[in-house]
Amino acid sequence: MLAGLLDGPVFYGPVGFRREGGYTVLLPVPASDWWESRVVVLPSRAELLVPALDVLAPSGDRPWWVIPSDRHQHLCTEARLKGIVRQGRERIASGGERP
């Protein structure tokens, strides 16, 4: 489902985000200007441990690629991620289930 909505690499880690799982969407550095709560923005020179490129399915408590990168240095488009976040917030505000 995410692969139809986002256009760049995303991985999921079942632990590590306040003892909860979380998605990591790889975006260009300027995208950090508008993010709010529940989002961790790393500085441009931060190191980020990512799954090996061939890890495409859950295996214990290790992260895996939900949307692997298909091009060298290709990142998600900020506008697409904003749209998904906006839809999720609207759904929650209207009393719908969490996405």
N, C-alpha and C positions, 0 to 999 in steps of 0.2 A: 504494500500500500504506500509506504513512504517513497519508494522508488518512482512512483508516478507523480509525486508531489514535489520532491526535491531533485536537484540536478547535479549533485556533487556528493562527496564521500561523507558517510555517517557511520559511526560505530556505537554499539551498546555495551555498557559495562554493568553487570548485575550488582556490583558493590562499589563503594568508593565515594558516592555522593550522599553524605550524611547517612550512611548505612542503607541507602536505597539505591536502586539501579538508576541509570540515567543515560540518555543519548548524548553523544558528542557530535555536533555538526561542525564541519570544518568550513570556516568563512574567511574572507579577506579581512585583514586587520581593521580597516576603516569601519567595518560593521559593528564594532564594539561601542560606538558612540550612542546607540539608542537602546541597548538592552537594559532591562530592569531586574527585578528579583527572580530568584530561582535559576539564574543563569550565571555561570562562571566564565568570566572573560579573562583569558590569559594575556599577559604582556607579549608584545611582538617577538621578543627573544626568549620566551619561556620554552622549556622542553616539555613535550607531551608524549607520553608513552602510548603507542597505538598497537592494535593487534597486528600480527604478521599478515601480509596481503592475502594469504591463502586460508585464513581463519574466517569462515563464512557461516558458521553455525555455533550455537551455544555448546560450551564444553566446561562444565563445572562453573567456577566463579570467575572465569577469565573473560575479557571482552572479545567481541567478534564484530565483523563488518556487517552492517545491515544493508548499506549501499557502498560497495567497494569502489574505489576510484578507478575509472577506466582510462584516464588520461594523466600524464605526468603533470603535477602541480595544478590540477583542476580542483576548484573549490566550489561550494554551494553558492547559489545566487542569493544575496541578502533579501531581495524582494520576495522570493518564494517562501523563505523561512518566515518572514514577517506575516505573510498571508496565512500560513498554517497556525501561527501563534494567535493571530487575530481571530480566526475561526474557532479555535479552542476556547479562548476567553469569552467569546460571544455565546458559545454553547453552554459553558458553565454559568454565565450570568443569566441565561434564560431558564435555568433549572434543569438543563439536560445533564446527561452523564458526563463524567470526565472522559476525554478522548483517550 
